[in-house]
Amino acid sequence: MTISYVGSAAAEATSVTLPAHQAGDLIVFFAWNGGSSTVPTVPSGWSILFYGTRSSGANRAYSLGFKQAASSAETSGTWTNAALVGVAVYRHSTNVITIGGQEINQDNNSTSFAFPSISAVTALNRVFNKLRGANTWIVGVGGINANNLAFETPPSGMTNRLNLAGASANEISIHDTDADVASYAGANVTLAATGIGIASCFEIYDTGIPKSSGGGFRPVNIRGGADQ
């Protein structure tokens, strides 16, 4: 068995109704603030994968959180200061899945918007004294300060799962490899004009822990950054 994509949702708001999900699913949440360097807050119940700010060229800030669903009725909570929010749900039929290593490109300020490379093979993480396998799905998320630059185009090797353009500014996208890969080489998306934003690629993988065991996963891979 392998990982599968379940669904996604987005809103020009600080919260959103989560797509259909069930206990044990991995829920990934991206909050984007393209007009300020104030980081969107992460509600209780969500773990932080990364967050950051940038003030060079244009103010922007972002947070990415995730959780293992405990039920089929999880809620987003309020990501205060977000302009756009997006969420994607992933599932393994029998085992718990979680997030591993990540790479962030905070310096996208061009018509060529770069999603960074990531080597799943060298980013091994311990989960209950087990080393995960080398093959994982790679997910790419990005935010940009404009809303009309064809940002929905996925980078090479990925499938677009979500895109939302704001009414007057800002756009977010979520993509993934739609299959197990040993690594991701990174790729550029050609925009209609210069866009200022960030992109991150991270891995999601099967922990080998059966859902039926009741084994939870407490993430420790937390990263934040400021590029000012």
Secondary structure, 3 states (H helix, E strand, C coil): CCEEEEEEEEECCCCCCCCCCCCCCEEEEEEEECCCCCCCCCCCCCEEEEEEEECCCCCEEEEEEEEECCCCCCCCCCCCCCCEEEEEEEEECCEEEEEEEEEEEEEEEEEEEEECCEECCCCCCEECCEECCCCEEEEEEEEECCCCCCCCCCCCCCEEEEEEECCCCCEEEEEECCCCECEECCEEEEEEEEEEEEEEEEEEEEEEEEHHHCCCCCCCCCCCEEEC
